Amino acid sequence: METEFNVDQVFQIAVRIQQNGAEFYQEMAKRFRESGRRGLCSELARWRAERAKALTEERKQFFGSSDLPETSGRDDYIMSHPSEMADLAVFSHDQYHSKPLTGQESWEEILKDTIGRCEEVIVFFQGLKGFAQDGITKKTLDEIVEEENNYINQLRARANVRTASSE
């Protein structure tokens, strides 16, 4: 049986990734003594938490407040627990491709790391698109990717402003 994700599963995965991101940046904020960098990490955590709330609302609106689909009954762990898949991506504590911040990074290094993590989110969702069940699921994935791209643009603009003001 082929693995295909539906729009509800994509929303569950997306919400979990945002929640993981919020937790990651909350933890990272604790590592910085300097209030500016600690505040930046707290701000990054708030953005991820707000995205999780927005995606939860979008999911509710998409399905109506109480008409969320039930699981398919398939005996497939990932399909019946799609948000678990999110724990394998980007902000997981044991991932091999991204290191946690140490508390010694500069403002610019934090932003660079954040942009890299956003790019990882995009790659993850673009890959998931190959397993999308239907057009609406693909459209939802495209919207999630677009939101991450918009956030990357905001972060880059902020990094450029900070660099220009320090020169």
KOLDREN-383849 format. One record per atom (N, C-alpha, C): residue number from 1; x, y, z. Coordinates in steps of 0.2 Angstrom, whole numbers, plus 5000, padded with zeros to 4 digits. Example, Ala and Ser with C-alpha at 12.3 -4.5 7.8 and 13.67 -1.06 7.14 Angstrom:
2
<atom pos="1" east="5066" north="4972" up="5039"/>
<atom pos="1" east="5062" north="4978" up="5039"/>
<atom pos="1" east="5066" north="4984" up="5039"/>
<atom pos="2" east="5064" north="4989" up="5035"/>
<atom pos="2" east="5068" north="4995" up="5036"/>
<atom pos="2" east="5064" north="5000" up="5039"/>
//
This chain:
167
<atom pos="1" east="5004" north="4994" up="5000"/>
<atom pos="1" east="5000" north="5000" up="5000"/>
<atom pos="1" east="5004" north="5006" up="5000"/>
<atom pos="2" east="5003" north="5011" up="4996"/>
<atom pos="2" east="5007" north="5017" up="4995"/>
<atom pos="2" east="5005" north="5022" up="5001"/>
<atom pos="3" east="5010" north="5025" up="5003"/>
<atom pos="3" east="5009" north="5030" up="5008"/>
<atom pos="3" east="5008" north="5037" up="5005"/>
<atom pos="4" east="5002" north="5040" up="5007"/>
<atom pos="4" east="5000" north="5046" up="5004"/>
<atom pos="4" east="4997" north="5050" up="5010"/>
<atom pos="5" east="4999" north="5056" up="5011"/>
<atom pos="5" east="4996" north="5060" up="5016"/>
<atom pos="5" east="4990" north="5065" up="5014"/>
<atom pos="6" east="4985" north="5065" up="5018"/>
<atom pos="6" east="4980" north="5070" up="5017"/>
<atom pos="6" east="4981" north="5076" up="5020"/>
<atom pos="7" east="4976" north="5081" up="5018"/>
<atom pos="7" east="4977" north="5088" up="5021"/>
<atom pos="7" east="4977" north="5088" up="5029"/>
<atom pos="8" east="4973" north="5084" up="5032"/>
<atom pos="8" east="4973" north="5084" up="5039"/>
<atom pos="8" east="4979" north="5082" up="5042"/>
<atom pos="9" east="4982" north="5077" up="5039"/>
<atom pos="9" east="4989" north="5074" up="5042"/>
<atom pos="9" east="4994" north="5080" up="5041"/>
<atom pos="10" east="4994" north="5083" up="5035"/>
<atom pos="10" east="4999" north="5089" up="5034"/>
<atom pos="10" east="4998" north="5094" up="5039"/>
<atom pos="11" east="4992" north="5096" up="5040"/>
<atom pos="11" east="4991" north="5101" up="5046"/>
<atom pos="11" east="4993" north="5099" up="5052"/>
<atom pos="12" east="4992" north="5092" up="5054"/>
<atom pos="12" east="4995" north="5090" up="5060"/>
<atom pos="12" east="5003" north="5090" up="5060"/>
<atom pos="13" east="5006" north="5088" up="5055"/>
<atom pos="13" east="5013" north="5088" up="5055"/>
<atom pos="13" east="5015" north="5096" up="5055"/>
<atom pos="14" east="5012" north="5100" up="5051"/>
<atom pos="14" east="5014" north="5107" up="5051"/>
<atom pos="14" east="5014" north="5110" up="5058"/>
<atom pos="15" east="5008" north="5109" up="5062"/>
<atom pos="15" east="5007" north="5112" up="5068"/>
<atom pos="15" east="5013" north="5109" up="5073"/>
<atom pos="16" east="5014" north="5103" up="5073"/>
<atom pos="16" east="5019" north="5100" up="5077"/>
<atom pos="16" east="5026" north="5103" up="5076"/>
<atom pos="17" east="5028" north="5104" up="5069"/>
<atom pos="17" east="5034" north="5107" up="5068"/>
<atom pos="17" east="5035" north="5114" up="5071"/>
<atom pos="18" east="5029" north="5118" up="5070"/>
<atom pos="18" east="5029" north="5124" up="5073"/>
<atom pos="18" east="5030" north="5124" up="5081"/>
<atom pos="19" east="5026" north="5119" up="5084"/>
<atom pos="19" east="5027" north="5119" up="5091"/>
<atom pos="19" east="5034" north="5117" up="5093"/>
<atom pos="20" east="5037" north="5112" up="5089"/>
<atom pos="20" east="5044" north="5110" up="5091"/>
<atom pos="20" east="5049" north="5116" up="5090"/>
<atom pos="21" east="5047" north="5120" up="5085"/>
<atom pos="21" east="5051" north="5126" up="5084"/>
<atom pos="21" east="5051" north="5131" up="5090"/>
<atom pos="22" east="5045" north="5132" up="5092"/>
<atom pos="22" east="5044" north="5137" up="5098"/>
<atom pos="22" east="5047" north="5134" up="5104"/>
<atom pos="23" east="5047" north="5128" up="5105"/>
<atom pos="23" east="5050" north="5125" up="5111"/>
<atom pos="23" east="5058" north="5125" up="5110"/>
<atom pos="24" east="5060" north="5124" up="5104"/>
<atom pos="24" east="5068" north="5125" up="5103"/>
<atom pos="24" east="5070" north="5132" up="5104"/>
<atom pos="25" east="5067" north="5137" up="5102"/>
<atom pos="25" east="5069" north="5144" up="5103"/>
<atom pos="25" east="5068" north="5146" up="5110"/>
<atom pos="26" east="5063" north="5143" up="5113"/>
<atom pos="26" east="5062" north="5145" up="5120"/>
<atom pos="26" east="5068" north="5142" up="5124"/>
<atom pos="27" east="5070" north="5136" up="5123"/>
<atom pos="27" east="5076" north="5133" up="5126"/>
<atom pos="27" east="5082" north="5137" up="5124"/>
<atom pos="28" east="5083" north="5139" up="5118"/>
<atom pos="28" east="5089" north="5142" up="5116"/>
<atom pos="28" east="5089" north="5149" up="5119"/>
<atom pos="29" east="5084" north="5153" up="5120"/>
<atom pos="29" east="5084" north="5159" up="5124"/>
<atom pos="29" east="5087" north="5159" up="5131"/>
<atom pos="30" east="5086" north="5153" up="5134"/>
<atom pos="30" east="5089" north="5152" up="5141"/>
<atom pos="30" east="5096" north="5152" up="5141"/>
<atom pos="31" east="5099" north="5150" up="5135"/>
<atom pos="31" east="5106" north="5150" up="5135"/>
<atom pos="31" east="5110" north="5156" up="5134"/>
<atom pos="32" east="5106" north="5162" up="5132"/>
<atom pos="32" east="5110" north="5168" up="5131"/>
<atom pos="32" east="5109" north="5172" up="5137"/>
<atom pos="33" east="5114" north="5175" up="5140"/>
<atom pos="33" east="5114" north="5180" up="5145"/>
<atom pos="33" east="5112" north="5187" up="5143"/>
<atom pos="34" east="5115" north="5189" up="5137"/>
<atom pos="34" east="5114" north="5195" up="5134"/>
<atom pos="34" east="5106" north="5196" up="5132"/>
<atom pos="35" east="5103" north="5201" up="5135"/>
<atom pos="35" east="5096" north="5202" up="5133"/>
<atom pos="35" east="5094" north="5203" up="5126"/>
<atom pos="36" east="5098" north="5206" up="5122"/>
<atom pos="36" east="5096" north="5206" up="5115"/>
<atom pos="36" east="5096" north="5200" up="5111"/>
<atom pos="37" east="5100" north="5196" up="5112"/>
<atom pos="37" east="5100" north="5189" up="5109"/>
<atom pos="37" east="5095" north="5184" up="5112"/>
<atom pos="38" east="5094" north="5185" up="5119"/>
<atom pos="38" east="5089" north="5181" up="5122"/>
<atom pos="38" east="5082" north="5183" up="5120"/>
<atom pos="39" east="5082" north="5190" up="5119"/>
<atom pos="39" east="5075" north="5192" up="5116"/>
<atom pos="39" east="5074" north="5190" up="5109"/>
<atom pos="40" east="5079" north="5190" up="5105"/>
<atom pos="40" east="5078" north="5188" up="5098"/>
<atom pos="40" east="5076" north="5180" up="5098"/>
<atom pos="41" east="5079" north="5176" up="5102"/>
<atom pos="41" east="5077" north="5169" up="5102"/>
<atom pos="41" east="5069" north="5169" up="5105"/>
<atom pos="42" east="5068" north="5173" up="5110"/>
<atom pos="42" east="5061" north="5173" up="5112"/>
<atom pos="42" east="5056" north="5175" up="5107"/>
<atom pos="43" east="5058" north="5180" up="5103"/>
<atom pos="43" east="5054" north="5182" up="5097"/>
<atom pos="43" east="5053" north="5177" up="5092"/>
<atom pos="44" east="5058" north="5173" up="5091"/>
<atom pos="44" east="5058" north="5168" up="5086"/>
<atom pos="44" east="5053" north="5162" up="5088"/>
<atom pos="45" east="5053" north="5161" up="5095"/>
<atom pos="45" east="5049" north="5156" up="5098"/>
<atom pos="45" east="5042" north="5158" up="5097"/>
<atom pos="46" east="5040" north="5165" up="5099"/>
<atom pos="46" east="5034" north="5167" up="5098"/>
<atom pos="46" east="5031" north="5167" up="5091"/>
<atom pos="47" east="5035" north="5168" up="5086"/>
<atom pos="47" east="5033" north="5168" up="5079"/>
<atom pos="47" east="5031" north="5160" up="5078"/>
<atom pos="48" east="5035" north="5155" up="5080"/>
<atom pos="48" east="5033" north="5148" up="5079"/>
<atom pos="48" east="5027" north="5147" up="5082"/>
<atom pos="49" east="5026" north="5149" up="5088"/>
<atom pos="49" east="5020" north="5147" up="5092"/>
<atom pos="49" east="5014" north="5151" up="5089"/>
<atom pos="50" east="5014" north="5157" up="5086"/>
<atom pos="50" east="5009" north="5160" up="5083"/>
<atom pos="50" east="5007" north="5156" up="5077"/>
<atom pos="51" east="5012" north="5154" up="5073"/>
<atom pos="51" east="5011" north="5150" up="5067"/>
<atom pos="51" east="5007" north="5143" up="5069"/>
<atom pos="52" east="5009" north="5140" up="5074"/>
<atom pos="52" east="5006" north="5134" up="5076"/>
<atom pos="52" east="4998" north="5135" up="5078"/>
<atom pos="53" east="4997" north="5141" up="5081"/>
<atom pos="53" east="4990" north="5143" up="5082"/>
<atom pos="53" east="4986" north="5144" up="5076"/>
<atom pos="54" east="4989" north="5148" up="5071"/>
<atom pos="54" east="4986" north="5150" up="5065"/>
<atom pos="54" east="4985" north="5143" up="5061"/>
<atom pos="55" east="4989" north="5139" up="5061"/>
<atom pos="55" east="4988" north="5132" up="5057"/>
<atom pos="55" east="4983" north="5128" up="5060"/>
<atom pos="56" east="4982" north="5128" up="5067"/>
<atom pos="56" east="4977" north="5125" up="5070"/>
<atom pos="56" east="4970" north="5128" up="5069"/>
<atom pos="57" east="4970" north="5134" up="5068"/>
<atom pos="57" east="4964" north="5138" up="5066"/>
<atom pos="57" east="4962" north="5136" up="5059"/>
<atom pos="58" east="4967" north="5136" up="5055"/>
<atom pos="58" east="4966" north="5135" up="5048"/>
<atom pos="58" east="4963" north="5128" up="5047"/>
<atom pos="59" east="4966" north="5123" up="5051"/>
<atom pos="59" east="4963" north="5116" up="5051"/>
<atom pos="59" east="4956" north="5116" up="5053"/>
<atom pos="60" east="4954" north="5119" up="5058"/>
<atom pos="60" east="4947" north="5119" up="5061"/>
<atom pos="60" east="4943" north="5122" up="5056"/>
<atom pos="61" east="4945" north="5128" up="5053"/>
<atom pos="61" east="4941" north="5131" up="5047"/>
<atom pos="61" east="4940" north="5127" up="5041"/>
<atom pos="62" east="4945" north="5123" up="5040"/>
<atom pos="62" east="4945" north="5119" up="5034"/>
<atom pos="62" east="4940" north="5113" up="5035"/>
<atom pos="63" east="4940" north="5110" up="5041"/>
<atom pos="63" east="4935" north="5104" up="5042"/>
<atom pos="63" east="4929" north="5106" up="5046"/>
<atom pos="64" east="4928" north="5112" up="5048"/>
<atom pos="64" east="4923" north="5114" up="5053"/>
<atom pos="64" east="4925" north="5113" up="5060"/>
<atom pos="65" east="4922" north="5115" up="5065"/>
<atom pos="65" east="4924" north="5115" up="5071"/>
<atom pos="65" east="4924" north="5108" up="5074"/>
<atom pos="66" east="4920" north="5104" up="5072"/>
<atom pos="66" east="4919" north="5097" up="5075"/>
<atom pos="66" east="4920" north="5091" up="5070"/>
<atom pos="67" east="4921" north="5093" up="5064"/>
<atom pos="67" east="4920" north="5088" up="5058"/>
<atom pos="67" east="4927" north="5086" up="5056"/>
<atom pos="68" east="4932" north="5085" up="5061"/>
<atom pos="68" east="4939" north="5083" up="5059"/>
<atom pos="68" east="4939" north="5076" up="5057"/>
<atom pos="69" east="4942" north="5074" up="5051"/>
<atom pos="69" east="4942" north="5067" up="5049"/>
<atom pos="69" east="4945" north="5062" up="5054"/>
<atom pos="70" east="4942" north="5056" up="5054"/>
<atom pos="70" east="4945" north="5051" up="5058"/>
<atom pos="70" east="4951" north="5048" up="5055"/>
<atom pos="71" east="4955" north="5044" up="5058"/>
<atom pos="71" east="4960" north="5041" up="5055"/>
<atom pos="71" east="4958" north="5035" up="5051"/>
<atom pos="72" east="4961" north="5033" up="5046"/>
<atom pos="72" east="4959" north="5028" up="5041"/>
<atom pos="72" east="4959" north="5021" up="5043"/>
<atom pos="73" east="4961" north="5020" up="5049"/>
<atom pos="73" east="4961" north="5013" up="5052"/>
<atom pos="73" east="4967" north="5009" up="5049"/>
<atom pos="74" east="4971" north="5012" up="5045"/>
<atom pos="74" east="4977" north="5008" up="5042"/>
<atom pos="74" east="4981" north="5006" up="5048"/>
<atom pos="75" east="4984" north="5000" up="5047"/>
<atom pos="75" east="4989" north="4998" up="5052"/>
<atom pos="75" east="4996" north="5001" up="5050"/>
<atom pos="76" east="4997" north="5007" up="5050"/>
<atom pos="76" east="5003" north="5011" up="5048"/>
<atom pos="76" east="5004" north="5016" up="5053"/>
<atom pos="77" east="5010" north="5016" up="5057"/>
<atom pos="77" east="5011" north="5020" up="5063"/>
<atom pos="77" east="5011" north="5028" up="5060"/>
<atom pos="78" east="5015" north="5029" up="5055"/>
<atom pos="78" east="5016" north="5036" up="5053"/>
<atom pos="78" east="5009" north="5038" up="5050"/>
<atom pos="79" east="5005" north="5034" up="5047"/>
<atom pos="79" east="4999" north="5037" up="5044"/>
<atom pos="79" east="4994" north="5038" up="5050"/>
<atom pos="80" east="4994" north="5034" up="5055"/>
<atom pos="80" east="4990" north="5035" up="5061"/>
<atom pos="80" east="4992" north="5040" up="5066"/>
<atom pos="81" east="4999" north="5042" up="5066"/>
<atom pos="81" east="5002" north="5047" up="5070"/>
<atom pos="81" east="5006" north="5052" up="5066"/>
<atom pos="82" east="5003" north="5055" up="5062"/>
<atom pos="82" east="5007" north="5060" up="5057"/>
<atom pos="82" east="5011" north="5065" up="5060"/>
<atom pos="83" east="5009" north="5067" up="5066"/>
<atom pos="83" east="5013" north="5072" up="5069"/>
<atom pos="83" east="5020" north="5070" up="5072"/>
<atom pos="84" east="5020" north="5063" up="5073"/>
<atom pos="84" east="5026" north="5060" up="5075"/>
<atom pos="84" east="5032" north="5061" up="5070"/>
<atom pos="85" east="5030" north="5061" up="5063"/>
<atom pos="85" east="5034" north="5062" up="5058"/>
<atom pos="85" east="5038" north="5069" up="5059"/>
<atom pos="86" east="5034" north="5074" up="5061"/>
<atom pos="86" east="5037" north="5080" up="5062"/>
<atom pos="86" east="5043" north="5080" up="5067"/>
<atom pos="87" east="5043" north="5076" up="5072"/>
<atom pos="87" east="5048" north="5075" up="5077"/>
<atom pos="87" east="5055" north="5073" up="5074"/>
<atom pos="88" east="5054" north="5070" up="5067"/>
<atom pos="88" east="5060" north="5068" up="5064"/>
<atom pos="88" east="5064" north="5074" up="5060"/>
<atom pos="89" east="5060" north="5080" up="5060"/>
<atom pos="89" east="5062" north="5085" up="5056"/>
<atom pos="89" east="5064" north="5092" up="5060"/>
<atom pos="90" east="5069" north="5095" up="5057"/>
<atom pos="90" east="5071" north="5102" up="5058"/>
<atom pos="90" east="5073" north="5103" up="5066"/>
<atom pos="91" east="5068" north="5103" up="5070"/>
<atom pos="91" east="5069" north="5105" up="5077"/>
<atom pos="91" east="5070" north="5099" up="5082"/>
<atom pos="92" east="5070" north="5093" up="5079"/>
<atom pos="92" east="5071" north="5088" up="5084"/>
<atom pos="92" east="5077" north="5088" up="5088"/>
<atom pos="93" east="5077" north="5086" up="5094"/>
<atom pos="93" east="5083" north="5086" up="5098"/>
<atom pos="93" east="5089" north="5082" up="5096"/>
<atom pos="94" east="5088" north="5077" up="5092"/>
<atom pos="94" east="5093" north="5072" up="5091"/>
<atom pos="94" east="5095" north="5072" up="5083"/>
<atom pos="95" east="5093" north="5077" up="5080"/>
<atom pos="95" east="5094" north="5077" up="5072"/>
<atom pos="95" east="5101" north="5078" up="5071"/>
<atom pos="96" east="5104" north="5075" up="5065"/>
<atom pos="96" east="5111" north="5075" up="5064"/>
<atom pos="96" east="5113" north="5082" up="5060"/>
<atom pos="97" east="5108" north="5085" up="5057"/>
<atom pos="97" east="5111" north="5091" up="5052"/>
<atom pos="97" east="5110" north="5098" up="5055"/>
<atom pos="98" east="5108" north="5099" up="5061"/>
<atom pos="98" east="5108" north="5105" up="5064"/>
<atom pos="98" east="5110" north="5104" up="5072"/>
<atom pos="99" east="5114" north="5109" up="5074"/>
<atom pos="99" east="5116" north="5109" up="5081"/>
<atom pos="99" east="5112" north="5114" up="5085"/>
<atom pos="100" east="5111" north="5113" up="5091"/>
<atom pos="100" east="5108" north="5118" up="5095"/>
<atom pos="100" east="5112" north="5124" up="5096"/>
<atom pos="101" east="5110" north="5130" up="5097"/>
<atom pos="101" east="5114" north="5136" up="5099"/>
<atom pos="101" east="5117" north="5135" up="5105"/>
<atom pos="102" east="5123" north="5138" up="5106"/>
<atom pos="102" east="5127" north="5137" up="5112"/>
<atom pos="102" east="5126" north="5142" up="5117"/>
<atom pos="103" east="5124" north="5148" up="5115"/>
<atom pos="103" east="5123" north="5154" up="5119"/>
<atom pos="103" east="5129" north="5159" up="5118"/>
<atom pos="104" east="5133" north="5157" up="5113"/>
<atom pos="104" east="5139" north="5161" up="5112"/>
<atom pos="104" east="5138" north="5164" up="5105"/>
<atom pos="105" east="5133" north="5163" up="5101"/>
<atom pos="105" east="5132" north="5165" up="5094"/>
<atom pos="105" east="5131" north="5173" up="5094"/>
<atom pos="106" east="5133" north="5176" up="5089"/>
<atom pos="106" east="5131" north="5183" up="5088"/>
<atom pos="106" east="5124" north="5183" up="5085"/>
<atom pos="107" east="5121" north="5189" up="5085"/>
<atom pos="107" east="5114" north="5191" up="5083"/>
<atom pos="107" east="5114" north="5188" up="5075"/>
<atom pos="108" east="5119" north="5190" up="5071"/>
<atom pos="108" east="5119" north="5188" up="5064"/>
<atom pos="108" east="5119" north="5180" up="5064"/>
<atom pos="109" east="5123" north="5177" up="5068"/>
<atom pos="109" east="5124" north="5169" up="5068"/>
<atom pos="109" east="5117" north="5166" up="5070"/>
<atom pos="110" east="5113" north="5169" up="5074"/>
<atom pos="110" east="5107" north="5167" up="5076"/>
<atom pos="110" east="5102" north="5167" up="5070"/>
<atom pos="111" east="5102" north="5173" up="5067"/>
<atom pos="111" east="5098" north="5174" up="5061"/>
<atom pos="111" east="5100" north="5169" up="5055"/>
<atom pos="112" east="5106" north="5168" up="5054"/>
<atom pos="112" east="5108" north="5164" up="5049"/>
<atom pos="112" east="5106" north="5157" up="5051"/>
<atom pos="113" east="5107" north="5154" up="5057"/>
<atom pos="113" east="5105" north="5148" up="5059"/>
<atom pos="113" east="5097" north="5147" up="5058"/>
<atom pos="114" east="5093" north="5152" up="5060"/>
<atom pos="114" east="5086" north="5152" up="5059"/>
<atom pos="114" east="5084" north="5152" up="5052"/>
<atom pos="115" east="5087" north="5155" up="5048"/>
<atom pos="115" east="5086" north="5155" up="5040"/>
<atom pos="115" east="5087" north="5148" up="5038"/>
<atom pos="116" east="5093" north="5145" up="5040"/>
<atom pos="116" east="5094" north="5138" up="5038"/>
<atom pos="116" east="5089" north="5133" up="5040"/>
<atom pos="117" east="5086" north="5134" up="5046"/>
<atom pos="117" east="5081" north="5130" up="5049"/>
<atom pos="117" east="5075" north="5131" up="5045"/>
<atom pos="118" east="5073" north="5137" up="5043"/>
<atom pos="118" east="5067" north="5138" up="5039"/>
<atom pos="118" east="5068" north="5135" up="5032"/>
<atom pos="119" east="5074" north="5135" up="5029"/>
<atom pos="119" east="5075" north="5131" up="5023"/>
<atom pos="119" east="5074" north="5124" up="5024"/>
<atom pos="120" east="5076" north="5121" up="5030"/>
<atom pos="120" east="5075" north="5114" up="5031"/>
<atom pos="120" east="5068" north="5112" up="5031"/>
<atom pos="121" east="5064" north="5117" up="5034"/>
<atom pos="121" east="5056" north="5116" up="5035"/>
<atom pos="121" east="5054" north="5116" up="5027"/>
<atom pos="122" east="5056" north="5120" up="5023"/>
<atom pos="122" east="5054" north="5121" up="5016"/>
<atom pos="122" east="5056" north="5114" up="5013"/>
<atom pos="123" east="5062" north="5112" up="5013"/>
<atom pos="123" east="5064" north="5105" up="5010"/>
<atom pos="123" east="5059" north="5100" up="5013"/>
<atom pos="124" east="5058" north="5099" up="5019"/>
<atom pos="124" east="5054" north="5094" up="5022"/>
<atom pos="124" east="5047" north="5094" up="5019"/>
<atom pos="125" east="5044" north="5100" up="5018"/>
<atom pos="125" east="5037" north="5100" up="5015"/>
<atom pos="125" east="5037" north="5099" up="5008"/>
<atom pos="126" east="5042" north="5102" up="5004"/>
<atom pos="126" east="5043" north="5100" up="4997"/>
<atom pos="126" east="5043" north="5093" up="4996"/>
<atom pos="127" east="5047" north="5089" up="5000"/>
<atom pos="127" east="5048" north="5082" up="5000"/>
<atom pos="127" east="5041" north="5079" up="5001"/>
<atom pos="128" east="5037" north="5081" up="5006"/>
<atom pos="128" east="5031" north="5078" up="5008"/>
<atom pos="128" east="5026" north="5079" up="5002"/>
<atom pos="129" east="5027" north="5084" up="4998"/>
<atom pos="129" east="5022" north="5085" up="4993"/>
<atom pos="129" east="5022" north="5079" up="4988"/>
<atom pos="130" east="5028" north="5076" up="4988"/>
<atom pos="130" east="5028" north="5070" up="4983"/>
<atom pos="130" east="5023" north="5064" up="4986"/>
<atom pos="131" east="5021" north="5065" up="4992"/>
<atom pos="131" east="5017" north="5060" up="4995"/>
<atom pos="131" east="5010" north="5062" up="4997"/>
<atom pos="132" east="5008" north="5068" up="4994"/>
<atom pos="132" east="5002" north="5071" up="4994"/>
<atom pos="132" east="4996" north="5067" up="4991"/>
<atom pos="133" east="4991" north="5066" up="4995"/>
<atom pos="133" east="4985" north="5062" up="4992"/>
<atom pos="133" east="4981" north="5065" up="4987"/>
<atom pos="134" east="4981" north="5072" up="4987"/>
<atom pos="134" east="4977" north="5075" up="4982"/>
<atom pos="134" east="4979" north="5083" up="4981"/>
<atom pos="135" east="4975" north="5086" up="4976"/>
<atom pos="135" east="4977" north="5093" up="4975"/>
<atom pos="135" east="4976" north="5098" up="4980"/>
<atom pos="136" east="4971" north="5097" up="4985"/>
<atom pos="136" east="4971" north="5102" up="4990"/>
<atom pos="136" east="4976" north="5101" up="4995"/>
<atom pos="137" east="4979" north="5095" up="4996"/>
<atom pos="137" east="4984" north="5093" up="5000"/>
<atom pos="137" east="4991" north="5097" up="4998"/>
<atom pos="138" east="4992" north="5096" up="4991"/>
<atom pos="138" east="4997" north="5099" up="4988"/>
<atom pos="138" east="4997" north="5107" up="4989"/>
<atom pos="139" east="4991" north="5110" up="4988"/>
<atom pos="139" east="4990" north="5117" up="4988"/>
<atom pos="139" east="4991" north="5119" up="4996"/>
<atom pos="140" east="4989" north="5115" up="5001"/>
<atom pos="140" east="4991" north="5117" up="5008"/>
<atom pos="140" east="4998" north="5117" up="5009"/>
<atom pos="141" east="5002" north="5112" up="5006"/>
<atom pos="141" east="5009" north="5112" up="5007"/>
<atom pos="141" east="5012" north="5118" up="5003"/>
<atom pos="142" east="5010" north="5120" up="4998"/>
<atom pos="142" east="5012" north="5126" up="4994"/>
<atom pos="142" east="5011" north="5132" up="4999"/>
<atom pos="143" east="5006" north="5132" up="5002"/>
<atom pos="143" east="5004" north="5138" up="5006"/>
<atom pos="143" east="5009" north="5138" up="5012"/>
<atom pos="144" east="5010" north="5132" up="5015"/>
<atom pos="144" east="5015" north="5132" up="5021"/>
<atom pos="144" east="5022" north="5134" up="5019"/>
<atom pos="145" east="5024" north="5132" up="5013"/>
<atom pos="145" east="5031" north="5133" up="5010"/>
<atom pos="145" east="5031" north="5141" up="5009"/>
<atom pos="146" east="5026" north="5144" up="5006"/>
<atom pos="146" east="5026" north="5151" up="5004"/>
<atom pos="146" east="5026" north="5155" up="5011"/>
<atom pos="147" east="5023" north="5153" up="5016"/>
<atom pos="147" east="5024" north="5156" up="5023"/>
<atom pos="147" east="5031" north="5156" up="5025"/>
<atom pos="148" east="5034" north="5150" up="5025"/>
<atom pos="148" east="5041" north="5150" up="5027"/>
<atom pos="148" east="5045" north="5154" up="5023"/>
<atom pos="149" east="5044" north="5154" up="5016"/>
<atom pos="149" east="5048" north="5159" up="5012"/>
<atom pos="149" east="5047" north="5166" up="5014"/>
<atom pos="150" east="5041" north="5168" up="5015"/>
<atom pos="150" east="5040" north="5175" up="5018"/>
<atom pos="150" east="5044" north="5176" up="5024"/>
<atom pos="151" east="5044" north="5172" up="5029"/>
<atom pos="151" east="5047" north="5172" up="5035"/>
<atom pos="151" east="5055" north="5173" up="5034"/>
<atom pos="152" east="5058" north="5169" up="5029"/>
<atom pos="152" east="5065" north="5170" up="5027"/>
<atom pos="152" east="5066" north="5176" up="5025"/>
<atom pos="153" east="5062" north="5179" up="5020"/>
<atom pos="153" east="5063" north="5186" up="5018"/>
<atom pos="153" east="5063" north="5191" up="5023"/>
<atom pos="154" east="5058" north="5190" up="5028"/>
<atom pos="154" east="5058" north="5195" up="5034"/>
<atom pos="154" east="5065" north="5195" up="5038"/>
<atom pos="155" east="5067" north="5188" up="5039"/>
<atom pos="155" east="5073" north="5187" up="5043"/>
<atom pos="155" east="5079" north="5190" up="5039"/>
<atom pos="156" east="5080" north="5189" up="5032"/>
<atom pos="156" east="5085" north="5192" up="5028"/>
<atom pos="156" east="5085" north="5199" up="5028"/>
<atom pos="157" east="5079" north="5202" up="5028"/>
<atom pos="157" east="5079" north="5210" up="5028"/>
<atom pos="157" east="5081" north="5212" up="5035"/>
<atom pos="158" east="5079" north="5209" up="5040"/>
<atom pos="158" east="5081" north="5211" up="5047"/>
<atom pos="158" east="5089" north="5210" up="5048"/>
<atom pos="159" east="5092" north="5205" up="5045"/>
<atom pos="159" east="5099" north="5204" up="5045"/>
<atom pos="159" east="5102" north="5209" up="5041"/>
<atom pos="160" east="5100" north="5211" up="5035"/>
<atom pos="160" east="5103" north="5216" up="5031"/>
<atom pos="160" east="5102" north="5223" up="5035"/>
<atom pos="161" east="5097" north="5225" up="5038"/>
<atom pos="161" east="5096" north="5231" up="5042"/>
<atom pos="161" east="5101" north="5231" up="5047"/>
<atom pos="162" east="5102" north="5226" up="5051"/>
<atom pos="162" east="5106" north="5225" up="5057"/>
<atom pos="162" east="5114" north="5226" up="5054"/>
<atom pos="163" east="5115" north="5223" up="5049"/>
<atom pos="163" east="5122" north="5223" up="5046"/>
<atom pos="163" east="5124" north="5230" up="5044"/>
<atom pos="164" east="5119" north="5234" up="5040"/>
<atom pos="164" east="5120" north="5240" up="5038"/>
<atom pos="164" east="5120" north="5245" up="5043"/>
<atom pos="165" east="5117" north="5244" up="5049"/>
<atom pos="165" east="5117" north="5249" up="5054"/>
<atom pos="165" east="5123" north="5248" up="5058"/>
<atom pos="166" east="5127" north="5242" up="5058"/>
<atom pos="166" east="5133" north="5241" up="5062"/>
<atom pos="166" east="5139" north="5244" up="5058"/>
<atom pos="167" east="5138" north="5245" up="5051"/>
<atom pos="167" east="5144" north="5247" up="5047"/>
<atom pos="167" east="5145" north="5255" up="5048"/>
//
